[in-house]
Structures are given as structure tokens and as C-alpha cells.
């Protein structure tokens, strides 16, 4: 069972998607995202399996929550630096995001 201290180890921040590209080399359908987490963290890349419910052009400018302190993970020829958070719904992954605009880099707390 996880304890509260386990949760506190995660650094979950808000970022704004700057780019979304197809990722044909991924085993499962995914996009390559470039996300701005503000001046302290900067821009980070992520592979996200969100193609069922989101079009690339609709993702640009959208704020999302992501874990920014996991080690980078190699996915095909792409280095994913953060884990974008979403829920697994019956229709596909639904992104978790703030319900109003906030500063990039704001921390979940």
C-alpha cells in the first residue's frame, strides 16, 4: 500500500503543450509532445498515448499535468522526459488539466 510520503515524492506540474507530432515508431498509437513548464523547469518532451480522443492541432495551447521528476524513458527513437497524466476511460485516455488557466510550472499540492 502506498503512503502519503510516496505521493509527496512525485513532482507534478502544470505545463502548456507547444507542439504535438505523430509518433509512427511507437508500438501503440501516440503523439510526441513538447510542453512548456515555465522558467524553472523549461520545455520537456513526452510521448503520450492520447490519439483516440485528441487531434494534434487541438492540443496546442492546452494545459496538462505531468510528473516531471521521473527519469527519462526511451520510447523507440524518442526520449520521453515527463509523464503526462490522464485517466483510462472506456473511449481512451482523457488528459488531466486545471479547470482554469494557471502559471506554467505550478505544482500540484
ZATIKOL-293735 format. One line per 10 residues: number of its first residue (from 1); their letters; for each residue x negated, y, z of N, C-alpha, C. Coordinates in Angstrom, 1 decimal. Each point is the difference from the previous one (the first is absolute). Layout:
ZATIKOL-293735
NUM	a	X,Y,Z,X,Y,Z,X,Y,Z; ...
***
This chain:
ZATIKOL-293735
1	xxxxxxxxxx	-0.8,-1.2,0.0,0.8,1.2,0.0,-0.9,1.2,0.0; 0.4,1.0,-0.8,-0.8,1.3,0.0,0.4,0.8,1.2; -1.0,0.8,0.4,0.2,0.9,1.1,-0.1,1.4,-0.5; 0.4,1.0,0.8,0.0,1.4,-0.4,-1.4,0.5,-0.4; -1.0,-0.5,0.7,-1.4,0.4,-0.4,-0.3,-0.5,-1.4; 0.5,-1.1,-0.5,-0.2,-0.4,-1.4,0.5,1.0,-0.9; 1.2,0.5,0.2,0.7,1.0,-0.8,-0.9,1.3,0.0; -0.5,0.4,1.1,-0.8,1.2,0.1,-1.3,0.0,-0.8; -0.4,-1.2,-0.3,-1.3,-0.1,-0.8,0.3,0.4,-1.5; 1.2,-0.1,-0.4,0.3,0.4,-1.4,0.1,1.5,-0.1
11	xxxxxxxxxx	-0.7,0.5,-1.1,0.1,1.4,-0.3,0.9,0.2,-1.2; 1.2,0.3,0.3,1.1,0.2,-1.1,0.2,1.4,-0.3; -0.2,0.4,-1.2,0.1,1.4,-0.4,0.9,0.2,-1.2; 0.4,1.3,-0.1,0.8,0.4,-1.2,-0.9,0.5,-1.1; 0.3,-0.4,-1.2,-0.7,0.5,-1.2,0.9,0.2,-1.1; -0.4,0.8,-1.0,0.8,0.3,-1.2,-0.7,-0.7,-1.2; 0.9,-0.7,-0.7,-0.5,-0.7,-1.2,-0.4,1.0,-1.1; -1.2,-0.1,-0.5,-0.5,0.9,-1.0,0.1,-0.7,-1.4; -0.3,-1.3,0.0,0.0,-0.7,-1.3,0.6,-1.4,0.3; 0.6,-0.6,-1.1,0.5,-1.3,0.0,-0.3,-0.6,-1.4
21	xxxxxxxxxx	-0.7,-1.1,0.0,-0.4,-0.7,-1.3,0.4,-1.4,0.1; 0.3,-0.6,-1.2,0.2,-1.4,-0.1,-1.3,-0.7,0.4; 0.2,-1.2,0.6,-1.1,-0.9,0.4,0.2,-1.4,-0.6; -0.3,-0.1,-1.3,0.2,-1.3,-0.7,-0.9,-1.1,0.5; -1.1,0.2,0.7,-0.9,-1.0,0.4,0.5,-0.6,1.4; 0.9,0.6,0.7,0.5,-0.5,1.2,0.8,-1.3,-0.2; -0.1,-1.0,0.9,0.8,-1.2,-0.1,1.5,0.2,0.0; 0.4,0.9,1.0,1.4,0.3,0.0,0.1,1.5,-0.5; 1.2,0.3,-0.6,0.2,1.3,-0.5,-0.2,1.1,1.0; -0.9,0.9,-0.4,-0.4,1.1,1.0,-0.4,1.3,-0.8
31	xxxxxxxxxx	0.0,1.0,0.8,-0.6,1.3,-0.5,-1.3,0.3,0.7; -0.9,0.7,-0.6,-1.1,0.6,0.6,0.4,1.5,0.4; -0.1,0.3,1.3,0.4,1.3,0.5,-1.2,0.8,0.4; 0.0,1.3,-0.2,-1.0,0.9,0.6,0.9,0.9,0.9; -0.4,0.0,1.3,0.8,0.7,1.0,-0.9,1.0,0.8; 0.6,1.2,0.2,-0.7,1.1,0.7,0.5,0.0,1.5; -1.0,-0.3,0.9,0.3,0.0,1.4,-0.6,1.3,0.7; -0.2,1.1,-0.7,-0.4,1.2,0.6,-1.5,0.1,0.1; -0.5,1.2,0.5,-1.4,0.2,0.0,-0.8,-0.9,0.9; 0.5,-0.5,1.1,-0.8,-0.9,0.9,-0.3,-1.3,-0.6
41	xxxxxxxxxx	1.0,-0.6,-0.7,-0.1,-1.4,-0.5,-0.3,0.1,-1.5; 0.6,0.9,-0.7,-0.3,0.2,-1.5,1.0,-0.9,-0.8; -0.4,-0.2,-1.2,0.7,-0.9,-1.0,-0.4,-1.4,0.1; 0.9,-0.9,0.1,-0.2,-1.4,0.1,0.8,-0.8,-1.1; -0.5,-1.2,-0.4,0.6,-0.8,-1.0,0.7,-1.2,0.7; 1.1,-0.4,-0.6,0.8,-1.2,0.5,0.6,-0.7,-1.1; 0.1,-1.3,0.1,0.7,-0.9,-0.9,1.4,-0.2,0.7; 1.1,0.2,-0.6,1.3,-0.1,0.6,0.9,-0.8,-0.9; 0.6,-1.1,0.6,1.0,-0.8,-0.8,1.4,0.6,0.1; 0.2,1.1,-0.6,1.2,0.7,0.1,0.7,0.3,-1.4
51	xxxxxxxxxx	-0.4,-0.9,-1.0,0.5,0.3,-1.4,1.4,-0.3,-0.2; 0.7,-0.9,0.9,1.4,-0.3,-0.3,0.9,1.2,0.3; -0.3,0.8,0.9,0.9,1.1,0.4,-0.5,1.4,-0.4; -1.2,0.1,-0.4,-0.6,1.4,-0.2,-0.6,0.0,-1.4; 0.2,1.1,-0.7,-0.7,0.3,-1.2,-1.2,0.9,0.3; -1.1,-0.1,-0.8,-1.2,0.7,0.3,0.3,1.5,0.1; 0.7,0.5,-1.0,0.3,1.5,0.0,0.8,0.5,1.2; 0.8,-0.9,0.6,0.8,0.4,1.1,-0.8,0.0,1.3; -1.2,-0.6,0.0,-0.8,-0.1,1.2,-0.8,1.3,0.3; -0.4,0.7,-1.1,-0.9,1.2,0.1,0.7,1.0,0.9
61	xxxxxxxxxx	-0.7,0.5,1.0,0.5,1.0,0.9,0.8,-0.6,1.2; 0.2,-1.3,0.0,0.7,-0.6,1.1,-0.9,-0.3,1.2; 0.5,0.3,1.2,-0.8,-0.2,1.2,0.3,-1.5,0.5; -1.1,-0.6,0.5,0.1,-1.4,0.5,-0.8,-0.1,1.2; 0.3,-1.1,0.8,-0.8,-0.4,1.1,-0.9,-1.1,-0.3; -1.3,0.1,0.5,-1.0,-1.1,-0.3,-0.9,-0.2,1.2; -0.5,-1.2,0.1,-1.0,-0.3,1.0,-1.3,0.4,-0.7; -0.8,0.9,0.6,-1.2,0.5,-0.6,-1.3,-0.5,0.6; 0.1,-0.9,1.1,-1.2,-0.5,0.6,-0.2,-1.5,-0.1; 0.6,-0.6,-1.0,-0.3,-1.4,-0.4,-1.3,0.1,-0.8
71	xxxxxxxxxx	-0.8,-1.1,-0.1,-1.1,0.0,-0.9,0.5,-0.1,-1.4; -0.7,0.6,-1.0,0.4,-0.1,-1.4,0.1,-1.4,-0.4; 0.9,-0.2,-1.0,0.3,-1.4,-0.5,-0.1,0.0,-1.5; -0.8,-1.0,-0.5,-0.2,-0.1,-1.4,1.2,-0.8,-0.6; 0.7,0.7,-1.0,1.1,-0.7,-0.7,-0.3,0.1,-1.5; -0.4,-1.1,-0.6,-0.5,-0.1,-1.3,-1.2,0.9,-0.1; 0.0,1.0,-0.9,-1.1,0.9,-0.2,0.2,1.3,0.7; 0.9,0.1,1.0,0.5,1.2,0.6,-0.3,-0.1,1.6; -0.5,1.0,0.6,-0.2,0.1,1.4,1.1,0.8,0.6; 0.9,-0.8,0.8,1.1,0.7,0.7,-0.5,0.4,1.4
81	xxxxxxxxxx	0.1,1.3,0.3,-0.5,0.6,1.2,1.0,0.1,1.1; 1.3,0.1,-0.3,1.0,0.2,1.0,1.1,-1.0,-0.3; 0.8,-0.3,1.0,1.2,-0.8,-0.1,1.3,0.8,0.1; 0.6,0.2,-1.2,1.3,0.8,0.0,1.1,-0.9,0.7; 0.8,0.6,0.8,1.0,-0.7,0.8,1.3,0.0,-0.7; 0.7,-1.2,0.1,1.3,-0.1,-0.6,0.7,-1.2,0.7; 1.3,-0.1,-0.3,0.8,-1.1,0.5,0.3,-0.9,-1.1; 0.0,-1.3,0.3,0.4,-1.0,-1.0,1.5,-0.2,0.0; 0.7,0.6,-1.0,1.4,-0.1,-0.1,0.3,-1.0,-1.1; 1.3,-0.4,-0.1,0.4,-1.0,-1.0,-0.3,0.5,-1.4
91	xxxxxxxxxx	0.0,1.3,-0.3,-0.3,0.5,-1.3,-1.4,0.3,-0.3; -0.9,0.0,1.0,-1.4,0.3,-0.2,-0.5,0.8,1.2; -1.2,0.4,-0.1,-0.6,0.8,1.1,0.5,1.5,0.0; 0.4,0.4,1.1,0.5,1.4,0.2,-1.0,0.8,0.8; -0.5,1.1,-0.5,-1.0,0.8,0.6,0.5,0.6,1.3; -0.8,0.1,1.0,0.3,0.8,1.2,-0.6,1.4,-0.1; 0.8,1.0,0.2,-0.4,1.3,-0.1,0.7,1.0,1.0; -0.6,1.1,0.2,0.7,1.0,0.9,1.3,0.5,-0.6; 0.9,0.3,0.9,1.3,0.5,-0.6,0.0,1.5,-0.3; -1.1,0.6,0.2,-0.2,1.4,-0.4,-1.5,0.2,-0.3
101	xxxxxxxxx	-0.3,1.0,-0.8,-1.5,0.2,-0.3,-0.8,0.4,1.2; -1.1,-0.6,0.1,-1.0,0.2,1.1,-1.4,0.2,-0.6; -0.9,0.4,0.9,-1.4,0.2,-0.5,-0.6,-1.4,-0.3; -0.8,0.0,-1.1,-0.8,-1.2,-0.3,-1.0,-0.2,1.1; -0.1,-1.3,0.4,-0.9,-0.3,1.1,0.7,-0.1,1.4; 1.3,0.5,0.0,0.7,-0.1,1.3,0.0,-1.5,0.4; -0.1,-0.2,1.3,-0.1,-1.4,0.6,1.3,-0.5,0.5; 0.3,-1.2,-0.2,1.2,-0.6,0.6,-0.3,-0.2,1.5; 0.9,0.5,0.8,-0.3,-0.1,1.4,1.3,-0.1,0.8
***
